[in-house]
Structure formats: structure tokens, C-alpha cells
Amino acid sequence: MRSRHVSTVIGASADLVYDFVSDPGNLPKWAAGLASSEVVRRGDDLLAESPMGTVTVRFVPRNTLGVVDHDVILPNGDTVHNPLRVLPHPEGAEVVFTLRQLAMSDAEFDQDTRTVEEDLERLRALF
């Protein structure tokens, strides 16, 4: 199983970026790979329409460490854990997303990487 870290530096404070990224209502604004429409809350769970179909998303509780990890429960019932960090950076904030290949083919993993890169670029452009 391979893993990759995809990151971008955003010219805004880590606190400001964390507040935006950790708000599930903002997912459709930047995370097209996960949420292509408005996010619906069901208790602590979030339902989102994704390119894979309807997924359930569960974020870790808000924290002071910049951790925005989240589990995505796919339509087939599989759960994918997504490590996501917002870190202070000399130029503002660095957002780091860790991808894991798991059962994906190399081509699927490469496409997943490109999707996350596009999502992080969209996030950077919002600031």
C-alpha cells in the first residue's frame, strides 16, 4: 500500500484556514472530490453527494491542533480514513492531505491524487 502527501500553502492564518476547512458546510466550495452538493447533517454524520454516490462523512471534533481528519463511509459500506492537517507556515497555512492507495489500482490512485490536488488548489484560490 502506497501513501502520498499532497499539500498547498495558503496566504492566510492557520486559524482562519482551519475554521473554513473544518466547517462541513464549506465542503462543496472546495472539496469537489468529496461533496458536489450541499452537505446534509444527520446527527453527528454528514451526508454528501460525491462522484462515488451518497457518502457519509464523520469529522474529528474541533481542536486546537489543526487536525481535520475525517472518515468517509462509501456507498458500498467501506470506510476510508482521511488524515487532513492545517499547519502554521511562514507564509500563512499549509494544508496537508494524506492519501492511501488501499485497494485502488495505480491509475485510480494517480487520479485520486489529481483530484485532491485540484481540491487543495480550489481551497487556496478561495483565500
Secondary structure, DSSP 8 states (H G I E B T S, - for coil): --EEEEEEEESS-HHHHHHHHT-GGGHHHH-TTT-SS--EEETTEEEEEETTEEEEEEE----SS-B--EEEE-TTS-EEEE-EEEEEETTEEEEEEEEE-TT--HHHHHHHHHHHHHHHHHHHHH-
